[in-house]
Amino acid sequence: MKPRLLLALLITMVISAGAQEKSSAQTPNIAKARLPRQEANSSPTQPKQTQEPLQSRDGKGSQRSSDAGEGTIVVNVWSTAPSDAVDPEDAKDNKLSPSFAVAALNATTKLQFTERRIENSIRKCYPLSEFWIQTDLDAIDDSLRVAALTATNEADRQALQQMENQAKGLRDWCDWLLDEYRHLHLANYYTSPSALDNDERFQNTVACTRFLLSMLGSGKLAEENSCR
């Protein structure tokens, strides 16, 4: 019986020793297996992110744009001085702006054309046409509006006022003339060559138009008694 007991004791010791070695060998694996569980339960640590300027995010693009902008000079060859800029010397000398003088001369020329047209019709005993007289007066008004748009200084505005007064005087005289013509009261104008010469309003209109043409041609504001 003793040999059998001794053999069983040896077998038991061998088995227990193997079990201990196996348990010790598995301990690191268990520890390693538990590490991911601890990391999963703990809150993950994320690196801090800092916002960079937009230009620094795209280094190449910003470099290309800066390289393209370097050495570039933009020149506006059409830039001019403001249209309402007035030279102090011009204002002092009552100088008319060139653009206004051109537009005003055009309107004044239409005034003179209408006056001569009416005068020639009467002196040659042609009947007056209300249609073309009204058409001429409307064209004068349109030209004055264009001249008003080009007025940039005080001299221009005063000259424009003289022209508007002249146009109103001519229109009033034409209205009177046509009314007399409708009532057949212009017999003396057609029979006597001196009728228009003795018409003070018409002669003042002619003199004022002649003065305006001279003033606008000189480019300086002036005054004339017949235009007041």
Helices and strands as residue ranges (DSSP letters): H 2-41, H 54-57, H 59-69, H 88-92, H 98-123, H 130-150, H 154-182, H 187-191, H 200-218, G 225-227
